[in-house]
Amino acid sequence: MSLREFTEESHMMPEEASEGYIVGTYYLKPAGVRARRAAEEIAIECSTGTWTRVKYETLQLREKYGAKVLSVMETENGEAFSRIAYPVLNYDPYYGSVEGVITGIAGNVFDMAILDGVKLIDIELPKSFVKDFPGPQHGPEGFRKAAGIPGSKRPIIGSIIKPNLGLDPKTLAQLCYELALGGIDLIKDDEDLINPPYCGLADRTNAVYEALDKAKQETGKTTLYAVNVTGRPDKILEMAEKAMEAGTKCLMIDVAWAMYSSIRALAEDPTTSKVPLHVHRAGHGAYTRSPQFGLSELVVSKLSRLCGADQLHMGTVAGKFVENIHEKQKCVDVLTKKWYNIKPAMPNASAAMHPGNVEVNVAIMGQNISLVAGGGIHGHPDGVTAGAKAMIQAAEAIEKGVPTPEYAKDHKELSRALEKWGYINPMEYLKDKV
């Protein structure tokens, strides 16, 4: 049995999780023991036990607080998939948050000598745990409203500050002005740009929003600028409040290293929760890319939504990053489908995004999505404003149900973009991938 077959057969939507338990689904590659024994050792190590019997771990204590192996499915090559249930009363959703859960069910397990491979591929959370989390405060519709396109059915179109680093506030503001003239909905900092001395967070935020206000006076179109406030945990709220004082109407944070409770802090704070939150995940590949170790992208997506991501970076189809279309579709599901009281979040496609691969990304991730292009706008042969227009035109084609090359015949900026980067036909690209 493959991972895909296992997840298709056993994956449960969050509201189906057994009340009273948090359930982890693992890929296992045992080393010298049977798969069932490996799963049992994980259950012991990750709940009440250790490597030997100890005095106060009574049978009664283990029965109430210990993890329980729900299932083990072995593959023909000796690998396995297992579902293990952890009593939810072991975890504090307020102070411990999801970091406490992840430390428990995906902590020491990666160092266990009886495993040559282990990956947490899903996590099911009961309503009693989920109800204490904020979830997205704005969600897709809130993001559209903030970007000045409430009710629109086309994808949100965004861009990234390029070059990533090196621009002073004045030059960066001019760049954003040129993007806004092209009708862009969202501009975000590159994940590398936080608070360098030559382009401080408050200075650039103030300069950019002055430029965006000027562009709006000329075009009538609102453009959001998402300011990157990734940093040390005890300073993130301070950074976000400075950005808001300087005029920002959107915030950004990187979940891979700032972790989930940083998202939660921004989503729950009375001030910072007033604006949408774009969540990047730069660095996630360090623990999601290996098929045999770490966490899955699905787990990262689910926990990000739980803690308050309004929009989550997911890479692209036909872009520059490693892609797993099956995994990507599952991530879209956990961001957008009904989940107790938690609002949906908006998937964000970004990484070598350009007008010619808009269709294929929408084919996989849906139309209610944010498409964010860096080089695919800034590298347009006719300049930044034309690049922004080309991406908007590609999104309009989606909304109108017109193939991108057909729409390009009457839209010069889109036509020029396709000449440079080409067009990826979704049917051709996906026929051997899904």
Secondary structure, DSSP 8 states (H G I E B T S, - for coil): --HHHHHHHH---GGGS-TTEEEEEEEEEESSS-HHHHHHHHHHHTTT--SS--TT--HHHHHHHS-EEEEEEE-TTS-EEEEEEEEGGG--TTTTHHHHHHHHHTSGGGG-TTEEEEEEEEEE--HHHHTTS---SSHHHHHHHHTT-TT--S-EEEEE-SSSS---HHHHHHHHHHHHHTT-SEEE--TT-S--TTS-HHHHHHHHHHHHHHHHHHH----EEEEE----GGGHHHHHHHHHHTT-SEEEEEHHHH-HHHHHHHHHSTTGGGS-EEEE-TTTHHHHS-SSEEE-HHHHHHHHHHHT-SEEE---SSSSS---HHHHHHHHHHHHS-BTTB---EEEE-SS--GGGHHHHHHHH-SS-EEEESHHHHT-TT-HHHHHHHHHHHHHHHHHT--HHHHHTT-HHHHHHHHHH----HHHHHTTT-
